[in-house]
């Protein structure tokens, strides 16, 4: 009986959820040019990075999964045909720009949309389910996954007000020396109402250190409009490892062992 209840709860909780997986990157620091392979197809223990991500998102129907492809997109599309729908990012102008690639197919939906990264293979399915439940029960329009680290990674910092409420996310290159000391960081995964997501993305600006359109600016835009933004704290911060270098691949292999 308990198992049946769990299945019912999971299906009820996620039957409207859609997911955007950012998988357009080249992965220069991984030597993708020499390997003649896009970043998300690099192997981790004889399995592509993106395979792990899709496995953890198996509770979402393939028709509701959207892969944003770019570098060597033909290889990614051929590898995952039938497992997702595809949106093309012709130029890589930041994470916000990547999500905009899905606007034409999702902007008229009225549902929660999760955004994840195709080069972060260590997330457990339970983590995504817990975050989804947190989002739905909070009645917020957006939920941001955060993590508190002893050794702080080069991720955007979570800025909170005197009441402990999130007010914005600042990318590392735009942080002051004091902000860099903040141990709570943006892990990268968000869930947001689809209509508000694409309405707000149209307001992104690229007047920052990298001259890119940051998805992280979505938080401040929504809050300034008076919408509620929720945060979900990642329990096991080792899951938040993004694969950018060969050293990261080794760390991921050790984690999987």
N, C-alpha and C positions, 0 to 999 in steps of 0.2 A: 504493500500500500504506500509506504514512504517513497519508494522509487517512482511509482506512478504519479504521485503528487509532485515530485521534483520535475519530472518530465513535463507535466502540464504547466507548472509554473514557468519553466524555461521557455516553452513554446509560446505561452501567452505573453511573456515579457518581451520577446524578441520578434514577434510575427510582423511588426511594422518596421523594424530596424533595417536600415541600409548601411553599407560601409563603403568608404572610398579608401583605396590602398595606393599610396604614393610609391610608384615603381618606375619612375622615369630617369633615375640617376645613372650617371656613367661610372662613378666609382674610381676616379683617377688614382687615389691613394692606395687602392687595392690592385693597381696594375691592370685595369680592365682592358686597356688598349693592347697590352702584350698578350693577355688571355683571350682577346677577341670575344668578350663576353660582357653583357650588361651587369651592373652591380647585383641586381636581385637574383641573377642566375648563378652567381658564384656559389661554390659548394661548401657546405658545412657538414662534415661527416657524411660525404657522398650524397648529400641532399641539398637542393637549391635553397637559398635563404628564404625566398618567397614561398616555398612549399611549407615551411614551418608556420609562416604567418597565416596562410590559407587553412592549414590544419586547425589552428587555434580559433579560426572564424568559421568552422564547419557548421555551426548552429545557424548561420545565415545562408539562405538559399543562393545558389550561384547567380540567379537573375538579379539579385539584390546586392551583388558585390561588383564594384566598379574599379578596375585597375587603370591608373593613370600611367601611360607608357610614353617613352620618348626615345632615349638612346637605344639604338638597335631594337626598336619596337617590334619589328617583324619576328625576331626570335622569341620575345616575351609572349606575343600574341599566339604564335604557333605552339609554344610550350603549354599555355593555359587556355587554349580554345575550349569552350564549353564549361569552364570553371568560373567564368566571370564575364562581365561586359567590359568594353575597353573605351577609354577616353584618351585622346592624344594631346600631349603638351609639346608643342613644336619647339618652343624656346624655354629654357629653365630660368625663370625670373623670380624664384622663391616659392615657398610652400603655399602661400595664399594664391599665387598665380596657378600653381598645380591644381589646387582644388577647383579653381574657376573653370578648368577644362571640363568639368562634369556639369556645368551650369545648365546647358541646353537639355540635358536628360533628367535633371533632378530639381530644377528651380520651381516647378509647378507642383511638386509633391508636398504633402503636409505630414511629415514624419520625422523621427529622429535619425540623424545621419552621423555615424561614427567615422572619424578620420584616423587612419593608422599608417605606419611606415613599413614599406616592404623590406627594409634592411634591419628590422628589429625582430629577430626570430625567436626570442626567448620568452615572450609573453605566454602565460598559460590561458587556456580557454576560461578557466574559473575567474581569472582577473577581469577579462572583458565582460563576463556575465555579471560580476559584482559591480563593476562600474556602470553597466546599463541599469541595473536595479537601483543604484544610488541616484542616477540621473532621473529616472522615472518617479521615484518616491520623493525627490526633492522639489518637484514641480518647477525646476529651473528651465530656462530656455537653452542653457549650455552648461556642460560639465567639463572641467579641465582636469586631466590626470596630473598629479604632482608627486614628487618623491623627496624625502629628506635624506641627504647623503652625508656620511662622515668625510669622505673624500669627494669634494664637490666637482661634478663633471662640467664641461663647457656647454651647459644647457641654459636656456633663459631662466631668469630669476623670477620668483613669485613675489609680487609686491602686495602687501596687505595693509589695511588702514588700522587705526587704533582699536577698532572693534574686532579685528581679526578677519575681516571680510576681504576677499581678493578684489583688487582694484585694477591691476594690469599685470602683464608679463613683459619683461624687458630682456631682449636678446643680449648675449654676453658682450658682443662688441660695442653695444650701446650703454653698458652699465658703468656707473661710477665705481670708484675703488671701494666705497662702503657697500654698495649693492652687490658687488662680487662676493662679499662675505656671507651673503644670505645662503643658508643651506637647503632651503626648499626650492626646488627647481621644477620647471615645466618639462614633463616627460615627453610630451608631443602628441599624445592621444587626446582627442576631444570627442564629445557628442553634442550636436547642436540641432535645433529645429531647422529643417531644410530651407524653408522660405526665408527665415531670418539669417541663415548662414549666407545665402547668395545675395540677399539685399545688403548685408553688411560688408561682404567682400568687395562690392563695388566702391566702397569708401576707403579701401586700403590705399596707403601712400608708400612710396619707396624712398622717402627722405631720411635714410638711415645709413649706417656705416657701410653696409653691403649693397645699398641701392636695390633692394629686393622687396617684394611684397610679402610681408610676414603674416602667416596665419595667426600667429600669437597676438597680433594687434586686434584681432576679433574680440578678445575679452574686454578691452577698454572701450571699444565702440559700443558693444552691447550694454555695458554698465552705464555709460554716459547717456544712453537712451532710456535708462530706468529699468532694464530687464535684470532678472535674477540670474547670476552665474554661480554655479556650484563647483566644488572641488572634490575630487576623489583621491585619497592618499594611497599610493601603491605600497603594499605591505613588504614585498620582497624587491628591493631596488636592483638586484642583479638582473631582473627581467628587463630592465630599461636599457640594456646594452645595445647601442647601435653599431653596426659593423662598418667601419670606415677604413681600417687598416688591417694588415696581416696579423698584427698583435691582437686586435679585437677578435679576429677569427679564432686564434689560439685560446683566448679567454672564454669564448663561447663554447669551444670544444671541451674545455675543462669543466665548464658549468654543466654541460650535458652528461658528462661522465658521472 
